[in-house]
Amino acid sequence: MSLTDREQLAIDQARVLLRESGVWDLEDDLSCLIDRYIERANKNRALDEFMLAVKERCNRIPLGHIVGTVEFDSMPLVVGSGVFIPRHHSKVIHKWLEASPVLKSGTIVLDLCAGSGAIGLAIARRRPDLKVTCVEVDEIAIQYLKRNVDRLANLGIQANHMQADILNTRAFTQFKNQVGLIVANPPYVPQFQELLPEWSNHHPKASVYSGTDGLELIRQIILLASELLSLEGWLAIEHGEEQAIAVRDLFEQRGFTNTQTIIDKETSDASGSSVMTTGCKSY
Ligand SMILES: C[S@@+](CC[C@H](N)C(=O)[O-])C[C@H]1O[C@@H](n2cnc3c(N)ncnc32)[C@H](O)[C@@H]1O
């Protein structure tokens, strides 16, 4: 296959970079990457792989787990088995942020229950002047989170990652009264609720379910936020449509004001509604 000058230049640069990084099987790795990302010429093999992928999808394996990446808010994120696939529903948070609270440059932002980092990284992309930290506890999910943070740093998107359990309040002492915005798409499905197989069978249970009423982690996030947010800091949590009243009550019980639930029809689809509640810490 003939290569363009640009392709040849990229391959030459790649060879140098791989050598410098200490990769031991340089030429094999390089030819695999060329085959995958530049040539894609072996049509027979491509067709076999296509049919294998279609069959996996028919078994309701999430598309992101099959193809290994997902596009979220114009960012290519690495995903795979063991991590929650970001849903475009979460863009409700970014739309709200563009329309609502004015965050000063340098404001600390936490994305709790970050999974692959989609929500926090999208904030970092849109607002490079904020200090975003994505927090995740799961051993597998944190690997994807770290990879995405490192990969996107190459595109100029800067965020931090932190492995911590949001149930362990002491792990967050450094943030006490320091945070201007906390966002979260936590697990919020009641334990016995039936879901599409993509979620019930092919996602880690701890990324989807949260106690009998689905609110266990949401309660903890509201409690943690009441300690970590600075005065007039904001909290935004995604949840199920039928949980709206209960979630607003929980916000108000902890003293949050200006609470509102937003249902975004544009980003809702057959797999569920796009719903979030926001509130401001005012005490
Ligand atoms: C619904 S997924 C959302 C992931 C990501 N925010 C997104 O929208 O793609 C919830 C995430 O919360 C994480 N999680 C569950 N319990 C947690 C805990 N106690 N502390 C921190 N993260 C937790 C799960 O591992 C999972 O990655």
The ligand as an SDF file (V2000), in Angstrom:
LIG
                    3D

 27 29  0  0  0  0  0  0  0  0999 V2000
  -23.0860    5.7420   36.8010 C   0  0  0  0  0  0  0  0  0  0  0  0
  -21.3260    5.5510   36.8080 S   0  0  0  0  0  0  0  0  0  0  0  0
  -20.9320    7.1380   36.1270 C   0  0  0  0  0  0  0  0  0  0  0  0
  -19.5570    7.3170   35.6510 C   0  0  0  0  0  0  0  0  0  0  0  0
  -19.3080    8.6850   35.0170 C   0  0  0  0  0  0  0  0  0  0  0  0
  -19.6530    9.7520   35.9390 N   0  0  0  0  0  0  0  0  0  0  0  0
  -20.1110    8.8270   33.7460 C   0  0  0  0  0  0  0  0  0  0  0  0
  -21.1140    9.5440   33.7330 O   0  0  0  0  0  0  0  0  0  0  0  0
  -19.7220    8.2080   32.7640 O   0  0  0  0  0  0  0  0  0  0  0  0
  -20.9720    5.6990   38.5370 C   0  0  0  0  0  0  0  0  0  0  0  0
  -19.4890    5.5590   38.9220 C   0  0  0  0  0  0  0  0  0  0  0  0
  -19.4120    5.7090   40.3510 O   0  0  0  0  0  0  0  0  0  0  0  0
  -18.3780    4.8790   40.8420 C   0  0  0  0  0  0  0  0  0  0  0  0
  -18.5930    4.6570   42.2750 N   0  0  0  0  0  0  0  0  0  0  0  0
  -19.4690    3.8230   42.8630 C   0  0  0  0  0  0  0  0  0  0  0  0
  -19.3680    3.8840   44.1910 N   0  0  0  0  0  0  0  0  0  0  0  0
  -18.4050    4.8040   44.4570 C   0  0  0  0  0  0  0  0  0  0  0  0
  -17.8290    5.3000   45.6570 C   0  0  0  0  0  0  0  0  0  0  0  0
  -18.2540    4.8490   46.8530 N   0  0  0  0  0  0  0  0  0  0  0  0
  -16.8500    6.2350   45.5820 N   0  0  0  0  0  0  0  0  0  0  0  0
  -16.4290    6.6750   44.3790 C   0  0  0  0  0  0  0  0  0  0  0  0
  -16.9260    6.2410   43.1890 N   0  0  0  0  0  0  0  0  0  0  0  0
  -17.9030    5.3070   43.2330 C   0  0  0  0  0  0  0  0  0  0  0  0
  -18.5200    3.6280   39.9920 C   0  0  0  0  0  0  0  0  0  0  0  0
  -17.3380    2.8420   40.0290 O   0  0  0  0  0  0  0  0  0  0  0  0
  -18.8400    4.2270   38.6260 C   0  0  0  0  0  0  0  0  0  0  0  0
  -17.6610    4.4370   37.8890 O   0  0  0  0  0  0  0  0  0  0  0  0
  1  2  1  0
  2  3  1  0
  2 10  1  0
  3  4  1  0
  4  5  1  0
  5  6  1  0
  5  7  1  0
  7  8  2  0
  7  9  1  0
 10 11  1  0
 11 12  1  0
 11 26  1  0
 12 13  1  0
 13 14  1  0
 13 24  1  0
 14 15  1  0
 14 23  1  0
 15 16  2  0
 16 17  1  0
 17 18  1  0
 17 23  2  0
 18 19  1  0
 18 20  2  0
 20 21  1  0
 21 22  2  0
 22 23  1  0
 24 25  1  0
 24 26  1  0
 26 27  1  0
M  CHG  2   2   1   9  -1
M  END
$$$$
